[in-house]
């Protein structure tokens, strides 16, 4: 267990992998990594066991990277990379599985890999979040477009706060909901490239985690607007928001755009082509 509980396996990497409450209580109660793995596999769900396996693999890869390449990774990047890998595996797995029909009242629908214009009289709001490791900033962005694909308005925000990937994606959607509500827009389709977040909206779990609290706030906001929908899309269909959020920390902590910044011009043209 010493290797797992060391620099790369400490509480920070566990936190960013979304596994702190699972791993921390076991750190001092098992004598070997083998016992630890068997305990997880026998007492936790397949989801938890899979995420732990990916974190272990990422820690081992980082350990080898130090030895063979003299490349050092932060505990934050280890945990975030493990969680990102798990989310990507989940998304690929879902693509290979029979489609799941979502309940209509949840207003959470399927996925696409190409950005599509909304129906006439509707707007589309793409959202994204990113953590900037160098300056410890989490940024959020949303971009609202009409049925012609033209930008109506966009918003970026950032704050000096460490969040998990899931928390950041959830806050980004919640910020977008508030932004749309403040502008009094109706009939809006929100698109996020976090399948875990979108799935959580259709089947919320009961938990005191920060992510669950944010999901509950999102569900409440959706309940106030019968013409709001949330969909999962792949990263390829969310490049405008993805590019915007990566540039967000270059501007003021809260910025509203009534015309598009140059950094997203290419993607706006690409989506409309």
N, C-alpha and C positions, 0 to 999 in steps of 0.2 A: 504493500500500500504506500510505501514511502515515495515511490516515483509518482504515483497518481496524486498524492497530496502535496507534492512539491511545488516548484515555481509555476509550472504550466497547469497543474491540476488543483491549484488553490481555489479558494472561494470565489475569486473574481471570474475565472473562466467558467466555473459552475453556474454563476449568476447569469452570465451572458449567453450561456447555452440553455437557460431556462430550467436548470436542474438543481438549483441551490437547496431548495427544501427537500429534495429527494436524496442528495448526496451528503449534505452536511451532517445529518443525524447518524449516518452510517460510517463516517470517516474514522471514528475512534472505537467502533464496536466490532469490527471484523479484523482478523489477523492477516489475511492475505488478499491479493487482488482476485484470486480465483473464487474465494468465498464471497467476496463482494459482488462479483458478476453473477454467481449462482443465486445469491439473495435477491438481486434486482430482477433476474429472469423469473424467479418463482413468486415474487410478491408484488410485482408491478406489471402494468399493461404492456402490450407489444410496442405501443407508441413510446413509452418511457424507456423500455429496454433498447429500442432502436436508437433513440437519441443518445443514450449512455454509450452504446457501442461506437457511434460516430465520434463522440467526444474523446473516447479512449484512442480511437484511431488517429484523430487529429493531434492529440497530445504526443503519441508515438511518432507521427510524421514530423512534428516540430522538434522533438528530441533529436531525431536523425538529421534534421536540417542544420541544427547547431553543430553536430559532430562532423558532418561531411561537407557542409557548405559555409560554415561559420555565419549562418543566417539566424538571427534571433527574432522571435515573435513575442508579442505581448500576450498576457493572459486574456485580455479583452478580445484580441483578434482570434485567439484559439477558440474561445467560446462562441463568438459570433459566426466564425466559419463553420463550426460544427452544426449550429442551428440552421444556417443557410443551406448547408448540404442536405440536412434532413428535410427541409421544406421543399427543396428541388426534387428530392427523391419521391416525396409524397405527390408532387404535382405530376411527375412522369408516371407514377403508379396509377394515378387516377385517370390519366389519358388512356391507359391500357385496360381499364376496368369498365364494366357496363355503366352507362350514365346513371346518376342518381337524380331522381325527380325531387326538386325542392318544393316545399309547401308554398302555395301562392301567397299566403298572408305574411310570410317571412320576407318576401320581396328580395330574395337572394337567388340569382340565376347563374347560368352556366358560364363557359369561358370561350375566348377567342384569341387568336394570335395576330390578327390584323385589326387595326383601329377602324371602326365603322361610324359613320355619321348617325346621329340620333334621328328619330322620326321627326317630321315637321311638327312644330309646336312644343317639341321637347328640347332640353339641353343635355349635354354630357359633361360630366366633371371627372377628370382623371386626377388621381391622388397618388402621392408617394412620400416616403420618408427615407432618410439616410443618416448614419452616424459618421461624423468626421473624426477619425481616431486622433489625428495630429493635435487638434485644438479642443477636443472633447465637446463638440457641439452636435446636437441633434437637430436636423432641419426637416421642415415639412413644406409641401407644395401642393397646390391644386390649380387646375386649368379648366376653365369653363368654355365650351364651344357650342355653336348652334347647329342646326340641321344642314347648313352649308359647309360646315367645318371651319367657320370663322371664329377667331378668338373673341369672346365677349369680355372676359376679365380673368385675371390670374392672381394668385396670392402666394407669397413665400413667407415663412417664419423660421426662426431658429432660436434655440436656447441652450445655455451651457448646462446640460443635464445628461447624465448617462442613462440610457434606456436600453432595454432589450430590443431586438429586431421587431418582435411582435408588438411590444408596447409602442414603439415608434410608428409602425404602420397603423395601429389603432388610433393613436393621437392624430395622425395625419387625416384619417377619415373623419374623426370627430371635428377637427378644425374646419374641414371642408364643409361639413354639414352646417356648422355655425356660420360660415362665410356665405353659403347659399341662402340660408334663412335670413341673414342680415340684408341681403340684396333682394329679398322677397321674390325669389324665383320659385316657380312651381314646375312640376313635371321634369324632374332631373334624374338622370341615370348616373350613378357614381361607379367608377371603375378603379379597382385596386389590383395590383399584381401579387398580393398575398393571399394565397388560397386558404391558408390556415385561418386568417382573419375572417374571410367571407364564410367559411364553414362554421366558425364560431358564432356568427350572427344567426345562422339557421338552427343551430343546436347548442345554445350556450350552456356551459357547465356551471356548477355551483362551486365557487371558490372565492377565497379572499385575496387572490393575487391581484396585482395592479392591472394586469391585462384584462382579467375578468371584470374588474370594476369599470374600466374604460369601455369594454364591450357592452356592458349593461347601459352605460350612458348613450352609446350609439343606438342601441335597440330602442331606448326611450325616445330619442330624437326621431327615429324612423316612425315610431308609433304616432307622432304628432303630424306627420306628413304622408298622407295616403298615396301621393304621386311621386314618392322618392323610391328608387330602386338601387340595389347594390349588386354589382357583378364582378366576378373574377376574370381578369384578362392576363395573358402572358406579358412578359416584359416587352416583347416586340410591339405590342399594341399600346404600351404605356410610356413610350420614349419621350414624349413631350414633358410629362410630369417628372419622369426620371432625370432628364437633363436639367430641368428647372430646379429640382431640389438639390442637385449637386452644385449648382451655382449659387444657391441661396445664401451661403455664409459670406459671399463676396459683397452682399448688399446689407442694408439696415436690417435689424432683427425682425421687422415687420414691413413688408413691401407689397403694394398692390399695383398691378399692371393693367392699364386700359388698352395698351397696345403691346404687341409681343416684343420681348427682348431678342436681340440677334442670336443668342445661343440656341433658341428653339426654332428659328426660321426654317432650317433644313427639315426638321421633323414635321412641322406643320405642312410644308409643301409635300413631303413624302406621304403623309396621311391622307391628303386630298387628291393625290395622283391616281 
